[in-house]
Amino acid sequence: MSWGATVFLAAGLAGVPVAARAANETTLLGQALVEARSNLTLRGGHFAGDGALKLTDAIAQSRYVALGEDHFTREIPQFAAAVCDAMAPQGLAAMAVETGPQVSELVAPKLARGTASAALTALIHQYPDSVAFLNMRDEVDLATHCARDAGPAFKFWGLDQEFLGAAGWLLDLIVQQHVTPKAEAAIGALQAEERRDAQDAARTGDPMQLFMFRARDRELAQTEEMLKSEGPPAALALFHELVVSHAIYASHGAHRDRSNHARALLLKQTFLHDLQSLDIGARPPRVLLKFGDGHLYKGLNPLDQRDLGNFVAELADGQGAQSLHIAVLGMRGVHRLYAAYGNKTRLEPFALDQGDDYAWLKPAVAAVMPSGWTMIDLARLRFRKLSGVGPEWERIIYGYDFLVLIPEVTPADPL
């Protein structure tokens, strides 16, 4: 053994008693959560409270900030707006959200002008259920706020498949691309099918009657192949988007794992495509991502998928940069939920620790601060012996950096 190795080993052994003692100490999960918690509030649209400095420092050090949320609330868009405010001074190049690329393309140029709500309202009126999440006023207000914060170079990206009722819109857009008469006839036949399906869905309220579910794979494949010679590239790209969206929806019932995998691939590939389209300039682009919390885990998510969050974390590692993953959930309140085709929603009271999906979060709910919002620094719980840690806790401790719990959330307002 060399002298250097001997010194190294001796130095390591010298620390064993203390290190081993620390490693063997078992801490109750509830106690660890109390130790890792801090108060967080929003004051004048900016973060305040004991956890504010830690959070804003982490945001400042991160190229990608991934905000995993509980959907359809008023409060979480307010939190996200404060994240935009924290990111903008150092440069906020883009925001990526859980809607389709065509929706974001429609909205993006209208955000700074404040006309996005009107455009989305008109679209939803003509094509019901064509817009996911941006059919809520709070989400549009958030996107408008971030666009104005970031400045004229800001990009707004939708990474997801297009929503349930978007097939008619996509087909209409394809015809507008000046396809050949042969292609127009083929698309016209699909448009007739789509209108019949939309009528069935309107009559029953069942979205699974829509063309996005009912379309025949063989017919779509034949039309897509024909468009390669009978339509411009823009028409083919739009049709491919329809094909991919249909495949994700149609397989969700019988082959849910396959559908979730296809959706995760789509999110990652679309994000990479959009990121590569940026003009990097003097400094690397900083991006805010806002998706349902299941999509933004580092590692495997609760659906056992390596989803967008893991891709972003690995991408940051490869770039020598940092990603920050924040889960923001309401502890109780009222959820706005999808009810039936035609933009219909329903309201349902909930308590986070009493539902099937998040009952495992009871220790976190018990550890919240006496008043206001609570932020838990999950990184402080890593590489420790904690009793009461099941697989869900193991996943979130390593999958997210912070967990923010809001005592009560209220439902977002539809456009």
Summary of the structure (lengths in Angstrom):
residues: 415
radius of gyration: 23.8
end to end distance: 72.6
largest distance: 82.8
contacts: 1388
relative contact order: 0.17
helix: 53%
strand: 18%
